[in-house]
Amino acid sequence: MARDKKIEDFRKWLEMRKYVQLNNDAFDYYNMMIENISPMLVYPSLVENGIEMQTLIEYAAAQGVAAVCEIDGEFRCGFLKWSDILNDNGVAKTCIITGSYWSKEFETKDIAYFRFTHSQQPATHLQWFSRMFANVDDSQRCLVRNTKYAPMPVVSTTNEQQKYEDAMKRQQRGEDITVIVSPTSNPLFSAGATQKKESDKILNLGDPAMIEKMHFLSEYHAELKKRFGAMYGMCFKSSAKSAQESLDEIHGMDNFSLIVPYNMKSEMQLFADKCAKLWAWGGRDSVTFSELWQREDNDAKHGENNEKEGEKNAESVSDIQTG
């Protein structure tokens, strides 16, 4: 069974690559973000009937819509492609559902589908985030790799070159050495024993601003995570508060970040209603936010209540002063 599961996952991975055009590093980030948003909604009947929420989200994210059908008493999930003329709601009478190793045509009334609203296709912006995360990692790898390059002496004769190379080889063997070079033959000194600029005789293959660049890339990586979180209901909270900021300004992003989760929940409820009608699964009332997203939702509502309470208090104070 474990081997069959691995084969099935690999087939699904290959099928997903047809719709998500990313290199391996970026595709790893794409999968990671799918895993991050898949636990958003809880629909117990889906899991009880052999379909993981992440599988449904993966298929829906890649093309905007995914479907569940019944074949020989087994429930399966796959990509949905309309095979007839669409009506005003963007739905056709017939469709083709394709899984990792199967494809079958159905009448739309016999299947249940879940979509990210009518026009939203998450793969578009998830691929953008994936590419940016992968580019940041690639830049950081380049900077880390460049740290291996130490400043290299620049010499004018093969004799000086031999002296430096012999000294470095002895040092690499672990020998304790002291190199004494007379001022006249030392390339860092002129004949008058006056030290020249080190940049004249030292070749630095590393980047002196490397630490600053590494810090910038780390900050940008964190900023990307904040932007991704703000889109899917995980708005990053800041502990800093300016005296000029109102509670509404502080919690304003909380409500914005819940737009997509509420859209997803609404579409999942429609999907659950169809499953209840077709196969007597749990319906609309069984679809809920998971504990993490419930907490974010409650925090957003708490911020609204605090703002309203503050407005009431301000009105009360104003009434007392004018009275």
C-alpha positions in Angstrom: 0.0 0.0 0.0 2.8 2.4 0.9 4.5 1.7 -2.5 1.2 2.3 -4.3 0.7 5.6 -2.5 4.2 6.7 -3.5 3.5 5.8 -7.2 0.1 7.7 -7.0 1.8 10.8 -5.5 4.5 10.7 -8.2 1.9 10.5 -11.0 0.0 13.4 -9.5 3.3 15.3 -9.2 4.0 14.7 -12.9 0.4 15.8 -13.8 0.8 19.0 -11.8 4.0 19.9 -13.6 2.0 20.2 -16.9 0.1 23.1 -15.4 2.8 24.7 -13.2 5.8 25.8 -15.2 8.6 26.1 -12.6 12.1 24.9 -12.1 12.7 22.4 -9.3 13.6 24.9 -6.6 10.6 27.1 -7.3 8.3 24.1 -7.6 9.4 23.0 -4.1 8.3 26.4 -2.8 5.0 26.1 -4.8 4.3 22.8 -3.0 5.2 24.3 0.3 2.7 27.1 -0.1 0.0 24.7 -1.2 0.7 22.8 2.0 0.4 26.1 3.9 -3.1 27.0 2.6 -4.5 23.4 2.5 -5.3 23.2 6.2 -7.4 26.4 6.0 -10.7 24.6 5.7 -12.0 21.6 7.5 -14.6 19.4 5.7 -14.6 16.0 7.5 -16.8 14.2 4.9 -14.1 14.7 2.3 -11.4 12.9 4.3 -13.9 10.2 5.4 -14.5 9.3 1.8 -10.8 9.0 0.9 -9.9 12.4 -0.5 -7.4 14.7 1.2 -8.1 18.4 1.3 -4.6 19.1 0.0 -5.3 17.0 -3.1 -8.5 19.0 -3.8 -6.6 22.3 -3.3 -3.7 21.3 -5.5 -5.9 20.5 -8.4 -8.1 23.6 -7.9 -5.0 25.9 -7.5 -3.4 24.7 -10.8 -6.4 25.3 -13.0 -8.8 27.3 -10.8 -11.3 24.4 -10.5 -11.2 20.7 -9.3 -13.9 18.0 -9.3 -14.8 14.9 -7.3 -16.6 12.0 -9.0 -17.6 8.5 -8.2 -16.1 5.6 -10.3 -17.0 2.0 -9.4 -18.0 2.9 -5.9 -14.7 4.9 -5.3 -14.5 8.6 -5.0 -11.7 10.3 -7.0 -10.5 13.9 -7.4 -9.0 15.4 -10.5 -8.7 18.3 -13.0 -12.0 19.5 -14.5 -12.3 20.5 -18.2 -15.6 21.6 -19.7 -16.6 19.6 -22.8 -19.6 21.6 -23.8 -20.8 25.2 -24.2 -20.6 27.2 -21.0 -23.7 29.0 -19.7 -23.7 32.4 -18.1 -22.4 31.0 -14.8 -19.3 29.5 -16.5 -20.7 25.9 -16.3 -21.3 23.4 -19.1 -23.6 20.4 -19.2 -20.8 17.9 -19.6 -17.2 17.8 -18.4 -14.0 15.6 -18.5 -12.3 14.8 -15.2 -8.7 13.8 -15.4 -6.7 12.2 -12.5 -3.1 11.1 -12.3 -3.7 8.0 -14.5 -7.3 8.1 -15.6 -9.8 10.3 -17.5 -13.6 10.1 -17.8 -16.4 12.2 -19.1 -19.4 13.0 -16.9 -22.6 15.0 -16.9 -22.0 18.0 -14.7 -25.0 17.2 -12.6 -23.3 13.9 -11.5 -20.1 15.5 -10.1 -19.2 18.0 -7.4 -16.6 20.7 -8.2 -14.7 23.2 -6.1 -13.2 26.4 -7.5 -11.5 29.6 -6.4 -14.4 31.8 -7.4 -15.2 32.3 -11.1 -11.9 34.0 -12.2 -9.3 33.4 -9.5 -6.6 30.9 -10.5 -4.1 30.8 -7.6 -1.4 29.1 -9.6 -0.7 32.5 -11.3 0.4 34.3 -8.1 1.6 31.2 -6.3 4.1 30.7 -9.2 5.2 34.4 -8.9 5.9 33.9 -5.1 7.6 30.6 -5.9 10.0 32.2 -8.4 10.8 35.1 -6.1 11.6 32.8 -3.1 13.8 30.6 -5.4 15.6 33.7 -6.8 16.3 34.9 -3.3 17.7 31.5 -2.3 19.8 31.4 -5.5 21.3 34.9 -4.7 22.1 33.8 -1.1 23.8 30.7 -2.4 26.0 32.8 -4.6 26.9 35.1 -1.8 27.7 32.2 0.6 29.8 30.5 -2.1 31.8 33.7 -2.7 32.8 33.8 1.0 35.2 31.0 0.3 37.4 33.3 -1.8 40.0 35.0 0.4 42.1 38.0 -0.7 44.9 36.8 -3.0 48.4 38.4 -3.2 49.4 39.8 -6.6 53.0 39.3 -7.4 55.2 40.5 -10.2 57.7 37.6 -10.6 57.5 33.8 -10.6 59.9 33.7 -7.6 57.5 35.7 -5.5 54.6 33.5 -6.7 56.5 30.4 -5.6 57.2 31.8 -2.1 53.6 32.6 -1.5 52.3 29.3 -2.9 54.8 27.3 -0.8 53.8 29.2 2.3 50.1 28.5 1.7 50.7 24.8 1.1 52.6 24.5 4.3 49.8 26.3 6.1 47.2 24.0 4.6 49.2 21.0 5.9 48.8 22.4 9.4 52.3 23.6 9.9 53.0 26.7 12.0 54.9 29.0 9.8 56.3 32.6 9.9 57.1 34.2 6.6 59.7 37.0 6.7 60.1 38.9 3.5 62.5 41.8 3.1 61.0 45.2 2.2 62.6 45.2 -1.2 61.1 41.9 -2.3 57.7 42.3 -0.6 55.2 43.3 -3.2 53.2 45.3 -0.6 56.2 47.6 0.0 58.1 49.9 -2.2 61.8 50.2 -2.4 61.7 53.0 0.2 59.9 50.6 2.7 56.8 52.7 2.4 53.7 50.5 2.4 51.6 50.8 -0.7 47.8 50.7 -0.8 46.7 47.1 -0.2 44.2 47.3 -3.1 47.1 47.7 -5.4 48.7 44.4 -4.6 45.7 42.3 -3.2 43.1 40.8 -5.4 39.8 40.5 -3.4 37.4 38.1 -5.1 34.9 38.4 -2.3 32.3 41.2 -2.0 33.1 43.6 0.8 29.4 44.5 1.0 28.4 40.8 1.2 27.0 41.0 4.8 24.8 43.9 3.9 23.4 42.1 0.8 22.8 38.9 2.9 20.8 41.0 5.4 18.8 42.6 2.6 18.0 39.2 1.1 16.9 37.8 4.4 14.7 40.8 5.0 13.2 40.5 1.5 12.5 36.8 2.1 10.6 37.7 5.3 8.7 40.4 3.4 7.6 37.8 0.8 6.3 35.6 3.5 4.3 38.5 5.0 2.8 39.3 1.6 1.9 35.7 1.0 0.4 35.4 4.5 -1.6 38.6 4.1 -3.2 37.2 1.0 -4.4 33.9 2.6 -5.6 35.0 6.0 -2.3 34.9 8.0 -1.7 38.6 8.4 1.6 39.2 10.3 1.1 41.2 13.5 3.4 44.0 14.4 4.1 44.8 18.1 5.0 48.4 17.2 2.3 51.1 17.4 2.6 54.7 16.5 0.8 57.2 18.7 -1.0 58.5 15.5 -2.3 55.0 14.5 -5.9 54.1 15.3 -6.9 50.5 16.1 -8.7 50.4 12.7 -5.3 51.2 11.0 -3.6 48.5 13.0 -6.1 45.8 12.3 -7.1 47.0 8.8 -5.0 44.3 7.1 -6.6 41.6 9.2 -9.9 42.1 7.3 -8.1 42.4 4.0 -6.2 39.1 4.5 -9.5 37.2 5.1 -11.1 38.0 1.7 -9.6 35.0 0.0 -10.3 32.6 2.9 -13.9 33.6 3.0 -14.2 33.2 -0.7 -12.7 29.8 -0.4 -15.0 28.9 2.4 -18.0 30.0 0.4 -17.0 27.9 -2.6 -16.3 24.9 -0.3 -19.8 25.2 1.2 -21.3 25.1 -2.3 -19.1 22.1 -3.1 -20.3 20.4 0.2 -23.9 21.1 -0.6 -23.5 19.3 -4.0 -21.7 16.4 -2.2 -24.6 16.1 0.3 -27.1 16.0 -2.5 -25.3 13.4 -4.6 -23.8 11.1 -2.0 -25.4 12.2 1.4 -22.2 13.6 2.7 -22.2 16.3 5.4 -23.4 19.6 3.9 -22.8 23.3 4.4 -22.7 23.3 8.2 -19.8 20.8 8.3 -17.4 23.2 6.5 -15.4 25.3 9.0 -12.2 27.2 9.3 -9.4 25.3 11.0 -8.3 26.4 14.4 -5.5 28.7 13.1 -7.8 30.6 10.7 -10.5 30.8 13.3 -8.0 32.6 15.6 -7.2 35.1 12.8 -10.9 35.6 12.2 -11.5 36.2 15.9 -8.6 38.6 16.1 -10.0 40.6 13.2 -13.4 40.8 14.8 -11.8 41.7 18.1 -10.1 44.6 16.4 -13.4 45.8 15.0 -15.1 45.6 18.4 -12.3 47.5 20.0 -12.5 50.3 17.4 -16.3 50.5 17.9 -15.9 50.6 21.6 -13.3 53.4 21.3 -15.7 55.4 19.1 -18.5 55.0 21.7 -16.2 56.1 24.5 -15.1 59.2 22.5 -18.7 60.1 21.9 -19.5 59.7 25.6 -16.6 62.0 26.5 -17.8 64.5 23.9 -21.3 64.5 25.3 -20.1 65.0 28.8 -17.9 67.9 27.8 -20.7 69.6 25.8 -23.3 68.9 28.5 
